[in-house]
C-alpha cells in the first residue's frame, strides 16, 4: 500500500483542508517544514518521509478555474510523481495539466461533466494516466449527477469503470482534517471485490498508524494523507510498516 501525501493548493500555497470547508482553509502549519509553499512541503515529504508520489488538489482550478500550472510544473521538474485534480471539465483543461508534467490526471466527480467526458479522457490519454475520483461528502456523491443517471456512489463508480477507468479514488471530503477516522472502507471493499484488478485509493480521516494497518487489510492500493503527516501522528517507520512491494 502506498502512502500518498496531499497538497491542497489555494491561492498558490499549501493549505490545511478541514471537512471540505474551503472558505476556512488556511496555510498549513507543519512539523515537517516552517514554510507553506508547495516545493518546500513536497521536499519535506521526500526528505523526511521518503515520499515522492503526491496528490495535488488544485483548489484554485477546481473552484475558480485558475490552475496553478507553474507550481505543478515546478513539482514535476523536481522529480515528483504527481496525481493532479485540477477540476477537469473538458479536454483543454486536461491537456494543460498533462503538459505541465502531471503523471496522472484526476477526473473528479465534483467537476467532471459526466461519463462521456470521462470516456473521452481515457480514450485520449489511456487508462493508466486517468484516475476517476469518486468525490463524497458525508458519504453522498458531490457534483452535478444528472448525466450519471444515479445518486448511488457505487453505481457511479461502476459507470466510471464502464468508461475505461482502471483507477479510482474514493474520497470523503467531510472527513478530511477532522481526525474522525476513515468512513470509506466498506465502499472500497465492495469495489475491490467487485472489480478484480481495479486500483483503489482512498482518503479522508486517517488518524494514525492503527488506521493505516486497518485499511491496508482491506486491500486498497493507496491512502491519501495530509494532517496526520503534518502533525507527526504518522512517521517514516509507520509508512515503512504498511508499505508493500509495488503497492
N, C-alpha and C positions, 0 to 999 in steps of 0.2 A: 504494500500500500504506500502511495506517495503522499507526503505532506506538501501541500501547495500553499505558500503564503499568499495573502491577499493584499493588493494595493488598491485601495479606494481613492481615486483621484477626483478632487473637487477644487475648482479654481486653481488648478495646476499643482496642488500639493496633496500629499497623502493625508487622508482624514480618518478618523475613527468612526466606523459605522456602528450605529446603535438602533436596532429594531426597525430599520428602514426609514427612519425619520430624518430625511436628508437635510431638511432645513436646520436641524440641530447638530449636524456633523461639524466637528472642529478638528484642526490639525492634530495629528496623532502625537501622543506623548508615550515614549517607548523606553524601556530599559536597554534596548539594543543600540539606540543612537539618539543623540540630542536633537537631531535635525528631522524635518518633515518633508524634505524634497525627495522625489521618487528614487533618484540614484543613490542617495545616502541610505535610505531604508532598504532598498534592494541589496546594496552591498553589505549591509549589516546581516540580512538574512543569509547571504552567501558566506561571509567571513566567519560569523559566529555560529551558524546552524548548518552550514554546508548545503544550502538550498538554492538551486539555480532555476527551477521552474516556477514561474509566477503567474498568478491570476490577476489581471488588471481590470478593474471595473471603472471605466472612464465615465464618471457621472456627469461631467460637462457635456459629453457626447450624448449620453442616454437622455438627459433632461433638456439640454439646451441645443443639441446638435452642433456643439463646438468641440470636436475631438482634439485631444492632446497628442497630436501626431508627432510633434517634436520630442516629447517625453518618451513615447513608445519607441521611436527610432533610437534615441539615446540608450534606452534599456537594451534594445536588440543589439546595438553596436557594442555594448559592454559584455555581450555574451550570454545574456539571459534568454531562456526559452519562455516565450510569452503566450498565454492564453488571454485574449483580449475581448471583453464585452464593451463595444463602443456604440451600443444602441443601433445595431444594423437594421435598416429599414429597406434598403434597396442595394442594387449591385454597385453603385458608385460609392456608397458607404463602405462596403466590404473591400472594394479594390484599394481604397486609400489606406485602410488598416493593414491589408496584406503588403502593400508596397512599403509601408513603414517598418516592416520586419517582423510582423506577427507570425508565430509558428502555427497557431490555430486560431481561427476566428470563431467567436461565440455568437450564435443567433439566439437571443434571449426572447422568451415568450412575451415579456413586457413590451417589446418594441417590434418584434418580427410580425409583419402584416398577416401571415398565415402560411399554410402548408405549401402553396405554390411558390412563395418566396424562398422557403426553406429548400424545396426541391431544386430551385434554380441555383442556390448556393452549393449544394452537394454536387450538382452536375458541373458547375463551373470550376470548382476547386478540388473536387474529390472528397470522399467521406473522411479520409484521415486528417484533413485540415479544417473540418467543420464540427463544432460541438453545439448541440442544442441545449439551452439552459431552461429547465422547467422551473420558472420563477413562481414562487409561492409566497403568500403572506398568511400566517396562521393556518397553513395547510390548504389554502384556496388559491387556485391559479390567478396570476396577475396579468392584466393586459386586455386588449380587445379580442374576445374569444369568438366573435361571430363567425369568422371563416374556419375556425377549428370545429365548429358544429357540436361542441360539447363543453361542459364546465368541469368535467371529471379529470383530475390530474393524471391518472393512469392512462385514460383513453387519449388524452392529448399526447402523452409520451408515445403511445402506440402509433398515432398518426405521424409523429415526427420520425419514427423508425421506418414507417412506410415511405417516407420521403428520401430514404437512403442514409439516414443518420446512424452512425455506429458508436457515438459517444454522447452521453447525456450527463448534464449537471443537474442535481436536484438540490435546490437552494431555497430555504425559507428565510426571507429577509427579516421577518418578525423576531427571529431567534438570534440574529446577528448582534454580537456585542453585549448581550444581556446575561450571559452565564447561566442560562436556564437548562442547558442540555440539548442534545440533538433530537429533533422530532420527526426526521425523515426516514428513519431506519426501516420501518415497515414497507414504505413505498419503494425504497431502494431494493430490499429483499425481493419484492414482487417483480420488479423489473429484471433483476439478475436471474431469478429462477425462470421467468417467462421468456427471456431472450438470451440464451447462452451466447457468449461472445461479446455481448454489449458491454462497453466500458462505462461504468457508473462512478461518478464523482459526486460527493455531497458536501454540504457545509451549513453553517448557521447554528451556533450554540455549543460547539466543542469547548469543554471546560478544562480538561486535564488529561493526564496520561491514561487514566482509567477509561475515560470516554473514548480515547483513541483505540485502546485494546478492544473495547466492546464493539465499536463499529467495524474494526478490522475483521472481526469474526463473522460479520455479515457478508463479507466478500466484496465490498466496494474497493475500487481501484485507487481512489484518491480522496483526500479530505482537504477542503478549503479552510484555512485558519488565519486569523489576524490577532484578535485581542489576547488569546492565551499565549501567543508568542511574545507580544509586546510586554505583557505583564510578567513574563517569566514562569508562567504556570506549566508550560511545556518547553523543555530544553532539548539540547542536542542528543543526550542519552535516550530520552523518551522517543525521539524521532527514529533513532537507530533501532530501538527495540521493536517498533511496529513495521519497519520497512521490510519489504521482501524484494528479492532479485527481480528486476524488470518491472516492478509494480508501478 
